[in-house]
Amino acid sequence: MPATAGNGAVTRSTLRQQIADALRDEVLAGRLQPGQEFTVKEIAEQYGVSATPVREALVDLSAQGLLEADQHRGFRVHEYSVDDFRGMIEARGLVIEGMFLALTAGRPGAVRPDDPRSAAVVAGVRRRGEEAQRAATAGDLTVLIGYDLRFWRELGACFGNPYLTDFLHRLRVQTWVCAVQHLRRLTDLRGELWAGHTQLVDALIDRDNDAARAIIAAYNTHSLSLIERLASRSRSA
């Protein structure tokens, strides 16, 4: 019956997304290392599911730049270089600048800090920023990544352009995938991770774009300097 077929399609689509999310989390947690290879069959057996949603999930992750497909060997975790990281930092800075411009221009759909209906949205973003900030200060990388990705997705939604929000989210996942291979080598990350989430929100609430831009510039400089230092240390070890 059509209803049954439709329900099956929804179930498979949901499973496909669940597998993609789980594998992405494995990469971000460092349990799937850059260059590590695996097959559709291995992943299907690991999760106890059929090959079809696994293959679809792996194709999705390949399209996002997290995996590489090999016709004969299956898939491998993409290995990013420091040059890749520099490019990501530049790209996400341009996207964020576009969001600032949209906010300044009063784009329809963008959150207005002076609108009482937006107060709850802004307060929610700030709370997410506080959670990310606490995790960063504590050096808890796994918790930070989760909150940080949610923070930027929710913050991006405030600018009223879902396409920019989705693109920024993809870039941020890629930068984290690139960064974790270096950050996981440190036994203590306290004091190493950027924790300016709430300051950025406050600057945007005040419509102080100059302050917001300065915060983002300092963040990008910090991130790039940290990864370059860790990568250099790894090469000399």
matplotlib code that plots the C-alpha trace (Angstrom):
import matplotlib.pyplot as plt

x = [0.0, 1.2, 1.1, 3.3, 5.8, 5.8, 6.4, 9.2, 10.8, 10.6, 12.0, 15.0, 15.6, 15.6, 18.0, 20.2, 20.4, 21.0, 23.9, 25.4, 25.1, 26.6, 29.6, 30.2, 30.3, 32.8, 35.0, 34.7, 35.4, 38.6, 37.4, 37.5, 41.0, 42.0, 42.8, 41.0, 39.3, 36.1, 33.4, 29.6, 29.4, 31.5, 29.4, 26.2, 27.3, 28.4, 25.0, 23.0, 21.2, 21.0, 23.6, 21.3, 20.9, 24.6, 25.7, 23.4, 24.8, 28.3, 27.6, 26.1, 29.2, 31.4, 29.4, 30.0, 33.8, 34.2, 34.8, 36.4, 34.9, 37.2, 35.6, 37.6, 38.3, 35.1, 35.4, 38.1, 38.0, 39.2, 42.6, 42.7, 45.9, 46.7, 46.3, 42.8, 42.2, 43.3, 40.9, 38.1, 38.8, 38.8, 35.5, 33.6, 34.8, 33.3, 30.0, 29.8, 30.6, 27.6, 25.4, 26.6, 25.6, 22.2, 21.6, 22.7, 20.4, 17.5, 16.9, 13.3, 13.3, 16.3, 16.0, 15.6, 16.9, 14.4, 11.5, 10.0, 9.1, 12.8, 13.8, 13.3, 15.3, 18.2, 18.1, 18.2, 21.2, 23.0, 22.3, 23.8, 26.8, 27.2, 27.2, 29.7, 31.8, 31.8, 32.9, 35.7, 36.9, 36.9, 38.8, 36.0, 36.4, 33.6, 31.0, 32.3, 31.9, 28.3, 27.3, 29.4, 27.8, 24.3, 25.3, 26.4, 23.4, 21.0, 22.9, 23.0, 19.2, 18.9, 20.2, 17.2, 19.0, 18.8, 21.2, 24.0, 23.2, 23.4, 26.7, 28.2, 27.2, 28.9, 32.1, 32.1, 31.8, 34.7, 36.9, 36.2, 37.0, 40.3, 41.1, 40.3, 43.1, 45.5, 43.5, 43.1, 46.8, 46.7, 46.0, 44.8, 42.9, 42.0, 43.0, 43.5, 40.0, 38.1, 35.4, 34.0, 30.5, 28.6, 30.7, 29.8, 26.1, 26.2, 27.9, 25.3, 22.5, 24.0, 24.3, 28.0, 29.2, 32.7, 33.0, 31.5, 34.0, 36.9, 35.7, 35.5, 38.9, 40.5, 38.7, 40.0, 43.6, 43.4, 42.1, 44.6, 47.6, 46.6, 46.3, 49.5, 51.4, 50.1, 50.7, 54.2, 54.8, 53.5, 55.8, 58.9, 58.0]
y = [0.0, 3.6, 4.5, 1.6, 2.5, 6.1, 5.1, 2.9, 5.7, 8.0, 5.3, 4.8, 8.5, 8.9, 5.9, 7.4, 10.7, 8.9, 6.9, 10.0, 11.9, 9.0, 8.6, 12.4, 12.3, 9.4, 11.5, 14.5, 12.4, 11.1, 7.5, 7.5, 8.9, 10.8, 8.3, 5.4, 3.1, 1.1, -0.4, -0.2, -3.8, -3.0, 0.0, -1.9, -4.8, -2.3, -0.7, -3.8, -2.3, -2.9, -1.7, 0.8, 3.5, 3.1, 3.7, 6.7, 8.1, 7.6, 9.3, 12.3, 12.6, 12.4, 15.3, 17.2, 16.7, 14.5, 11.2, 10.1, 7.4, 4.8, 2.6, -0.5, 0.1, 1.7, 5.0, 6.7, 9.7, 12.8, 14.1, 17.9, 19.9, 23.1, 24.9, 23.4, 24.9, 28.3, 28.2, 27.2, 30.0, 32.5, 31.0, 31.1, 34.6, 35.7, 33.9, 35.6, 39.0, 38.4, 37.7, 41.0, 42.8, 41.2, 42.2, 45.8, 46.0, 44.8, 41.8, 40.4, 37.5, 38.6, 38.9, 42.4, 42.9, 45.7, 43.4, 41.7, 38.7, 38.1, 38.3, 34.6, 33.6, 35.8, 34.6, 31.0, 31.7, 33.4, 30.4, 28.1, 30.4, 30.2, 26.4, 26.4, 28.9, 26.7, 23.7, 25.6, 27.0, 23.5, 22.1, 19.6, 19.3, 16.8, 18.8, 22.0, 20.8, 19.8, 23.1, 25.2, 23.7, 24.3, 27.8, 28.9, 27.2, 29.0, 32.3, 32.0, 31.5, 34.9, 36.6, 35.4, 33.6, 29.7, 29.2, 31.1, 29.2, 25.8, 26.7, 28.1, 24.9, 22.7, 24.9, 24.7, 20.9, 20.7, 23.0, 20.9, 17.7, 19.3, 20.7, 17.7, 15.6, 18.1, 19.1, 15.5, 15.2, 17.6, 16.1, 19.3, 21.8, 24.3, 27.8, 26.6, 26.9, 30.0, 31.0, 34.3, 33.1, 35.4, 38.4, 38.0, 37.7, 40.8, 42.8, 41.7, 42.6, 46.0, 46.2, 46.9, 45.3, 46.8, 45.0, 41.8, 41.9, 42.4, 39.4, 37.2, 38.4, 37.5, 34.1, 33.3, 34.4, 32.3, 29.2, 29.4, 30.1, 27.1, 24.6, 25.8, 25.5, 22.0, 20.8, 22.1, 20.4, 17.1, 17.4, 18.0, 15.1]
z = [0.0, -0.6, 3.1, 4.0, 1.3, 2.5, 6.1, 5.0, 3.1, 6.1, 8.3, 6.0, 5.6, 9.4, 9.8, 7.1, 9.1, 12.4, 10.9, 9.3, 12.7, 14.6, 12.2, 12.2, 16.0, 15.8, 13.7, 15.9, 19.0, 17.4, 17.4, 13.6, 12.7, 9.5, 6.8, 8.5, 6.0, 6.4, 4.2, 4.0, 5.2, 8.3, 9.3, 8.6, 10.9, 13.6, 13.7, 12.9, 9.9, 6.2, 3.7, 1.9, 4.6, 5.5, 1.9, 1.7, 5.0, 3.8, 0.5, 2.4, 4.6, 1.5, 0.0, 3.1, 2.8, 5.9, 4.0, 0.8, -1.4, -3.0, -5.6, -4.5, -0.8, 0.4, 2.4, 4.4, 6.8, 5.0, 6.0, 6.2, 6.2, 8.0, 4.6, 4.5, 7.9, 6.9, 3.9, 6.2, 8.6, 5.7, 4.3, 7.6, 8.2, 4.9, 5.7, 9.1, 7.6, 5.2, 8.2, 9.9, 6.7, 6.6, 10.2, 9.6, 6.5, 8.6, 6.4, 6.7, 9.1, 11.0, 14.8, 16.1, 19.6, 20.2, 19.3, 22.4, 20.4, 19.7, 23.4, 24.0, 20.9, 21.8, 25.4, 24.2, 22.0, 24.9, 27.2, 24.6, 24.4, 28.2, 28.0, 25.2, 27.2, 30.3, 28.3, 26.6, 29.9, 31.5, 28.5, 27.7, 24.0, 23.4, 25.2, 23.7, 20.1, 20.7, 22.3, 19.9, 16.8, 18.3, 19.3, 15.9, 14.2, 16.5, 16.2, 12.4, 12.4, 14.0, 10.8, 8.7, 5.9, 6.2, 3.3, 5.1, 8.3, 6.6, 4.9, 8.1, 9.9, 7.3, 7.5, 11.3, 11.2, 8.8, 10.9, 14.0, 12.1, 11.0, 14.5, 16.6, 15.1, 16.7, 19.8, 20.9, 21.4, 24.3, 27.7, 29.2, 27.0, 29.8, 28.6, 25.1, 23.6, 22.5, 25.0, 23.6, 22.8, 25.2, 24.4, 20.7, 21.5, 23.7, 21.0, 18.4, 20.9, 21.2, 17.4, 17.9, 14.7, 15.1, 18.5, 17.0, 14.1, 16.5, 18.5, 15.4, 14.1, 17.5, 17.4, 14.0, 14.9, 18.1, 16.2, 13.4, 15.8, 18.0, 15.2, 13.5, 16.7, 17.4, 13.8, 14.0, 17.3, 15.8, 12.8, 15.0, 17.4]

ax = plt.figure().add_subplot(projection="3d")
ax.plot(x, y, z, "-o")
ax.set_aspect("equal")
plt.show()
